[in-house]
Amino acid sequence: MARLLVALMLVFATMARAEENRPLMGLAAEPTMLPVTIAGNPIVLDSYVVRPDHPGRFPLVILVHGTPDAQGAAEFAAALAHRSPVGFDQVAVAFAERGYAAVSIMRRGFGRSDGGYAERLAKPCEYLPAVRNSADDVLAAIEALRAKPWIDPNRILLLGLSTGGLAVMAAGARNPQGVVGVINFDGGRHGLNADGQACGPQPLVDTVAALGRTARIPVLWVYAKNDLFYGPELAGRMIDAYRQGGAPAELRLLEPFGSNGHDTVVEAPADRWFPAIAPFISQRGLPDQIVLGLAPLAALQPPAIAVQVCQGVFARYAALRWDNKAFALSARGGCGSAEGRTLDEARAAALASCAAHTHGAACSIYALGQHLASE
């Protein structure tokens, strides 16, 4: 009997320790395959939900990804399959701690979503049909999520990055019920003409001009000053063309981040970009202040043998507010870090990343979640 009591005490102590070190305590987070209907066809979209862990109806923010810049059909297909809704993890947490239900979706053909990739260009440099196809995924997700008991169907925000920025603008151009605002982070698309040369900016300007002719939901355009794909000058040209059709829109420029600010929203801490969107969402009647006090992050000892770049990778890992994460280390100080839909997925991805970055060297897990492997 005494042994049983001791065993139970150890189990409860372990559970309590794990709970105390979960960065997402106070939030409910889970991967899901979201059933939707597109053009009459039932499919599922690979998704991840992060929301307050208590009853209620929450404003919804749908997060929409970009497209990998890969060369060659095989490389592009592999890059599509590798995509995960967890790529928006810190954006989702930033919204969820302000009281939102944040749902990151993968469009058709990305990650584990089925339905096949629907955004290839039928004609060189003709973006609009593909952009409207991407909007079909967003609109289908809106309809599916509006029925959830934890969603306020009249307070929906759309947020997209890069080609996802165009996708949410195209969805907003159809003025769906319940959507009160759209945020376009560094939206754009590029391709090659029939001669294999870059299309140039005009097809992109023409595409957003077409969207602006029907859009009546306010859109906030947020572009980094050092976006190497769609810089401030091009962003200004695009928004001018978009407004000519009567679409309400405003442009905000973010200070430079890293060597290319294109992915600022998913790579930078939320305090680098959330202040730029706070006035816009507040004007839409949506919350912009943190309302949930999340558990503090554990203080993790960095690996002494890690090379300099991996010291930086580990610092980011330690600051990452996500339960399903892993950091792998080689005997020579190389490393790999990953987040996943699950802890097992993160572990496998971190080991694979470490092996790839160390030319096949043997790697082992140094940290898993908020614990060192040695603990």
C-alpha positions as CSV (number, residue, x, y, z in Angstrom):
1,M,0.0,0.0,0.0
2,A,2.8,2.3,0.9
3,R,4.5,1.7,-2.4
4,L,1.3,2.4,-4.2
5,L,0.9,5.8,-2.4
6,V,4.5,6.7,-3.2
7,A,4.0,5.8,-6.9
8,L,0.8,7.9,-7.0
9,M,2.6,10.8,-5.4
10,L,5.4,10.6,-8.1
11,V,2.8,10.5,-10.9
12,F,1.0,13.5,-9.5
13,A,4.2,15.4,-9.0
14,T,5.3,14.7,-12.5
15,M,1.9,15.8,-13.9
16,A,2.1,19.0,-11.8
17,R,5.6,19.7,-13.0
18,A,4.6,19.3,-16.6
19,E,1.5,21.5,-16.2
20,E,3.6,24.2,-14.5
21,N,6.0,24.3,-17.5
22,R,3.5,24.3,-20.3
23,P,3.8,27.6,-22.1
24,L,0.2,27.4,-23.4
25,M,-1.5,26.9,-20.0
26,G,-4.7,28.9,-20.2
27,L,-5.1,28.1,-23.9
28,A,-6.6,25.2,-25.7
29,A,-4.5,24.2,-28.6
30,E,-5.0,21.3,-31.0
31,P,-4.4,20.2,-34.6
32,T,-7.6,19.5,-36.6
33,M,-8.6,18.5,-40.0
34,L,-11.4,21.0,-40.9
35,P,-14.2,19.6,-43.1
36,V,-15.2,22.1,-45.7
37,T,-17.0,22.2,-49.1
38,I,-15.4,23.9,-52.1
39,A,-17.2,24.0,-55.5
40,G,-19.6,21.3,-54.2
41,N,-16.7,19.0,-53.2
42,P,-16.2,17.9,-49.6
43,I,-12.5,18.1,-48.6
44,V,-10.6,18.7,-45.4
45,L,-8.1,21.5,-44.6
46,D,-5.1,20.9,-42.4
47,S,-5.6,23.3,-39.5
48,Y,-4.5,24.3,-36.0
49,V,-6.7,25.9,-33.4
50,V,-5.5,28.0,-30.5
51,R,-8.1,29.6,-28.2
52,P,-8.9,30.5,-24.6
53,D,-9.4,27.4,-22.5
54,H,-12.8,28.3,-21.1
55,P,-16.4,28.3,-22.3
56,G,-17.6,31.2,-24.5
57,R,-17.9,32.5,-28.0
58,F,-14.7,34.2,-29.1
59,P,-13.9,36.5,-32.1
60,L,-12.3,34.4,-34.8
61,V,-9.1,35.2,-36.7
62,I,-8.3,33.0,-39.6
63,L,-4.5,32.8,-40.4
64,V,-3.5,32.1,-44.0
65,H,0.0,31.2,-45.2
66,G,2.2,32.0,-48.1
67,T,3.7,29.8,-50.9
68,P,7.2,28.3,-50.9
69,D,9.7,29.8,-53.3
70,A,10.9,26.5,-54.7
71,Q,12.4,25.7,-58.1
72,G,11.4,22.7,-60.1
73,A,8.2,20.6,-59.9
74,A,9.6,18.0,-57.5
75,E,11.1,20.5,-55.1
76,F,7.9,22.6,-55.2
77,A,5.7,19.5,-54.4
78,A,8.0,18.5,-51.5
79,A,7.8,22.1,-50.2
80,L,4.0,22.1,-50.3
81,A,3.8,18.8,-48.4
82,H,6.2,20.1,-45.8
83,R,4.1,23.1,-44.9
84,S,2.3,23.1,-41.6
85,P,-0.4,25.3,-39.9
86,V,2.1,25.5,-37.0
87,G,4.0,28.0,-39.0
88,F,1.6,30.6,-37.5
89,D,2.1,29.4,-33.9
90,Q,3.3,32.6,-32.3
91,V,0.8,34.7,-34.3
92,A,-2.0,32.4,-33.1
93,V,-0.8,32.7,-29.5
94,A,-0.7,36.5,-29.7
95,F,-4.3,36.6,-30.7
96,A,-5.5,33.9,-28.4
97,E,-4.1,35.6,-25.3
98,R,-6.1,38.6,-26.4
99,G,-9.3,36.5,-26.3
100,Y,-9.5,35.3,-29.9
101,A,-10.0,31.8,-31.4
102,A,-7.1,31.7,-33.8
103,V,-7.3,29.1,-36.6
104,S,-4.4,28.6,-39.0
105,I,-5.5,26.8,-42.2
106,M,-3.6,25.2,-45.0
107,R,-5.1,25.8,-48.4
108,R,-5.7,22.9,-50.8
109,G,-2.6,21.0,-51.7
110,F,-0.5,22.4,-48.8
111,G,0.5,20.3,-45.8
112,R,-2.1,17.6,-45.2
113,S,-4.9,19.4,-46.9
114,D,-6.5,17.5,-49.7
115,G,-8.1,18.7,-52.9
116,G,-4.9,19.2,-54.8
117,Y,-3.0,22.4,-55.4
118,A,-5.4,24.9,-57.0
119,E,-3.3,28.0,-57.6
120,R,-1.2,27.2,-60.7
121,L,-1.3,30.0,-63.3
122,A,-3.3,29.0,-66.4
123,K,-1.5,31.8,-68.3
124,P,1.8,33.3,-67.6
125,C,1.6,36.4,-65.3
126,E,-2.2,36.1,-65.0
127,Y,-2.6,35.9,-61.2
128,L,-6.3,36.7,-60.7
129,P,-7.9,33.3,-61.3
130,A,-5.4,31.6,-59.0
131,V,-5.9,34.2,-56.3
132,R,-9.6,33.7,-56.5
133,N,-9.1,30.0,-56.2
134,S,-7.1,30.6,-53.0
135,A,-10.0,32.8,-51.7
136,D,-12.4,29.8,-52.1
137,D,-10.4,28.0,-49.4
138,V,-10.7,30.9,-47.0
139,L,-14.4,31.4,-47.7
140,A,-15.0,27.7,-47.1
141,A,-13.1,27.8,-43.8
142,I,-15.2,30.8,-42.7
143,E,-18.4,28.9,-43.3
144,A,-17.2,25.8,-41.5
145,L,-15.9,27.7,-38.5
146,R,-18.9,30.0,-38.1
147,A,-20.9,27.0,-37.0
148,K,-18.5,26.2,-34.1
149,P,-20.0,26.8,-30.6
150,W,-16.9,28.7,-29.5
151,I,-17.0,31.2,-32.4
152,D,-18.7,34.6,-32.4
153,P,-19.9,34.4,-36.1
154,N,-20.3,38.2,-36.3
155,R,-16.7,39.1,-35.4
156,I,-14.3,37.5,-37.9
157,L,-10.9,38.8,-38.9
158,L,-8.9,37.5,-41.8
159,L,-5.1,37.7,-41.7
160,G,-2.8,36.5,-44.5
161,L,0.9,36.6,-45.4
162,S,2.4,36.9,-48.9
163,T,0.1,34.9,-51.3
164,G,-2.0,34.4,-48.2
165,G,-2.4,38.2,-48.0
166,L,-3.8,38.1,-51.6
167,A,-6.0,35.2,-50.6
168,V,-7.6,37.0,-47.7
169,M,-8.1,40.2,-49.8
170,A,-9.8,38.1,-52.5
171,A,-12.0,36.5,-49.9
172,G,-12.8,39.9,-48.4
173,A,-13.6,41.2,-51.9
174,R,-16.7,38.9,-51.8
175,N,-17.8,40.6,-48.6
176,P,-18.6,37.5,-46.6
177,Q,-21.0,37.7,-43.7
178,G,-19.5,38.2,-40.3
179,V,-16.0,39.4,-41.6
180,V,-15.4,42.8,-40.1
181,G,-11.8,43.3,-41.2
182,V,-8.9,41.9,-43.3
183,I,-5.2,42.3,-42.6
184,N,-2.8,41.8,-45.5
185,F,0.8,41.2,-44.4
186,D,3.3,41.8,-47.3
187,G,0.8,40.4,-49.9
188,G,2.0,39.6,-53.3
189,R,2.8,37.0,-55.9
190,H,5.4,36.7,-58.7
191,G,6.0,34.4,-61.6
192,L,7.6,34.1,-65.1
193,N,6.3,35.2,-68.4
194,A,6.2,33.0,-71.6
195,D,9.9,33.8,-72.2
196,G,10.9,32.7,-68.7
197,Q,11.5,36.2,-67.5
198,A,10.1,37.8,-64.3
199,C,6.6,39.1,-64.8
200,G,7.3,42.5,-63.2
201,P,5.0,44.4,-60.9
202,Q,2.2,45.4,-63.3
203,P,0.3,42.1,-63.2
204,L,0.2,42.3,-59.4
205,V,-1.0,45.8,-59.5
206,D,-3.7,44.8,-62.0
207,T,-4.8,41.9,-59.8
208,V,-5.3,44.0,-56.6
209,A,-7.1,46.6,-58.7
210,A,-9.6,44.0,-59.8
211,L,-10.2,42.9,-56.2
212,G,-10.7,46.5,-55.1
213,R,-13.6,47.0,-57.5
214,T,-15.9,44.8,-55.3
215,A,-14.3,44.9,-51.8
216,R,-16.1,46.9,-49.2
217,I,-14.7,45.4,-46.0
218,P,-11.8,47.5,-44.6
219,V,-8.4,46.1,-45.2
220,L,-5.2,47.0,-43.4
221,W,-2.0,46.6,-45.6
222,V,1.1,46.0,-43.5
223,Y,4.5,45.9,-45.3
224,A,8.0,45.8,-44.0
225,K,10.3,48.6,-45.1
226,N,12.9,46.0,-46.0
227,D,10.6,43.5,-47.8
228,L,12.8,42.4,-50.6
229,F,9.9,41.0,-52.7
230,Y,7.3,43.7,-52.3
231,G,8.9,46.9,-51.0
232,P,7.2,50.1,-49.9
233,E,7.2,51.6,-53.4
234,L,5.3,48.7,-54.9
235,A,3.0,48.4,-51.9
236,G,2.1,52.1,-52.5
237,R,1.4,51.4,-56.1
238,M,-0.8,48.4,-55.3
239,I,-2.9,50.1,-52.6
240,D,-3.5,53.1,-54.8
241,A,-4.8,50.7,-57.5
242,Y,-6.9,48.8,-55.0
243,R,-8.5,52.0,-53.6
244,Q,-9.5,53.3,-57.1
245,G,-12.4,50.8,-57.1
246,G,-13.8,52.3,-53.9
247,A,-12.2,49.7,-51.5
248,P,-11.5,51.0,-48.0
249,A,-7.8,50.4,-47.2
250,E,-4.9,51.9,-45.3
251,L,-1.2,51.1,-45.4
252,R,1.3,50.8,-42.5
253,L,5.0,50.3,-42.9
254,L,7.0,48.2,-40.4
255,E,10.5,49.0,-39.5
256,P,13.1,46.7,-41.0
257,F,13.4,43.3,-39.5
258,G,16.3,40.9,-40.3
259,S,17.8,40.8,-43.8
260,N,14.4,40.5,-45.4
261,G,11.3,41.8,-43.6
262,H,8.9,39.8,-45.8
263,D,8.1,37.2,-43.0
264,T,8.2,39.6,-40.1
265,V,4.7,38.6,-38.8
266,V,5.8,34.9,-38.4
267,E,9.4,35.5,-37.4
268,A,9.4,38.5,-35.2
269,P,8.0,38.8,-31.6
270,A,4.4,40.0,-31.6
271,D,5.5,43.3,-30.0
272,R,7.2,44.2,-33.3
273,W,4.0,44.0,-35.4
274,F,0.9,43.9,-33.1
275,P,1.0,47.6,-32.3
276,A,0.7,48.3,-36.0
277,I,-2.6,46.4,-36.3
278,A,-4.0,47.3,-32.8
279,P,-5.8,50.5,-33.8
280,F,-7.3,48.8,-36.9
281,I,-8.8,45.9,-35.0
282,S,-9.9,48.1,-32.1
283,Q,-11.9,50.2,-34.6
284,R,-13.6,47.1,-35.8
285,G,-14.8,46.3,-32.3
286,L,-12.2,43.6,-31.8
287,P,-10.0,43.2,-28.7
288,D,-6.4,44.4,-28.9
289,Q,-5.2,44.0,-25.3
290,I,-3.9,40.9,-23.6
291,V,-6.5,39.4,-21.3
292,L,-5.0,36.1,-20.4
293,G,-2.0,35.7,-18.1
294,L,-0.1,32.8,-19.6
295,A,2.3,30.7,-17.6
296,P,5.9,32.0,-17.5
297,L,8.5,30.2,-19.7
298,A,11.0,28.0,-18.0
299,A,14.6,29.2,-17.8
300,L,16.5,26.6,-19.9
301,Q,20.3,26.3,-19.7
302,P,21.7,26.8,-23.2
303,P,24.0,24.0,-24.6
304,A,27.6,24.9,-23.8
305,I,29.0,23.1,-26.9
306,A,26.6,24.7,-29.4
307,V,28.3,26.8,-32.1
308,Q,27.5,30.5,-32.2
309,V,24.6,30.3,-34.7
310,C,23.0,27.5,-32.6
311,Q,23.3,29.6,-29.5
312,G,21.0,32.0,-31.3
313,V,18.7,29.2,-32.5
314,F,18.4,27.9,-28.9
315,A,17.6,31.4,-27.6
316,R,14.7,31.6,-30.0
317,Y,13.7,28.1,-29.0
318,A,13.7,29.0,-25.3
319,A,11.6,32.1,-26.0
320,L,9.1,30.2,-28.1
321,R,5.7,30.0,-26.4
322,W,4.6,26.6,-27.8
323,D,4.2,23.2,-26.1
324,N,5.2,21.0,-29.1
325,K,8.7,22.0,-29.8
326,A,12.1,20.3,-29.8
327,F,15.8,21.2,-30.0
328,A,18.4,18.7,-31.3
329,L,22.2,18.9,-30.9
330,S,25.2,17.1,-32.4
331,A,28.4,16.3,-30.6
332,R,30.1,19.0,-32.5
333,G,27.7,21.7,-31.6
334,G,25.4,21.7,-34.7
335,C,21.7,21.8,-34.1
336,G,18.2,21.7,-35.4
337,S,15.0,23.1,-33.9
338,A,11.4,22.5,-34.8
339,E,7.8,23.1,-33.8
340,G,5.1,20.5,-34.6
341,R,1.4,19.7,-34.5
342,T,2.5,17.2,-31.8
343,L,5.5,16.7,-29.6
344,D,6.5,13.6,-31.5
345,E,6.3,15.5,-34.8
346,A,8.5,18.2,-33.3
347,R,11.1,15.7,-32.1
348,A,11.4,14.0,-35.4
349,A,11.6,17.3,-37.3
350,A,14.3,18.7,-35.0
351,L,16.4,15.5,-35.4
352,A,16.0,15.7,-39.2
353,S,16.9,19.4,-39.3
354,C,20.0,18.8,-37.1
355,A,21.2,16.0,-39.4
356,A,20.6,18.1,-42.5
357,H,22.5,21.1,-41.0
358,T,25.4,18.9,-39.8
359,H,25.8,16.8,-43.0
360,G,24.4,13.7,-41.4
361,A,26.2,13.8,-38.1
362,A,24.5,11.9,-35.2
363,C,22.1,14.2,-33.3
364,S,20.2,13.8,-30.1
365,I,17.4,15.7,-28.4
366,Y,18.8,18.4,-26.0
367,A,15.4,19.9,-25.1
368,L,11.8,18.9,-25.5
369,G,9.0,21.3,-24.8
370,Q,10.0,23.3,-21.7
371,H,12.4,20.7,-20.4
372,L,16.0,19.6,-21.0
373,A,16.3,16.0,-22.1
374,S,18.7,15.4,-19.1
375,E,16.0,16.4,-16.6
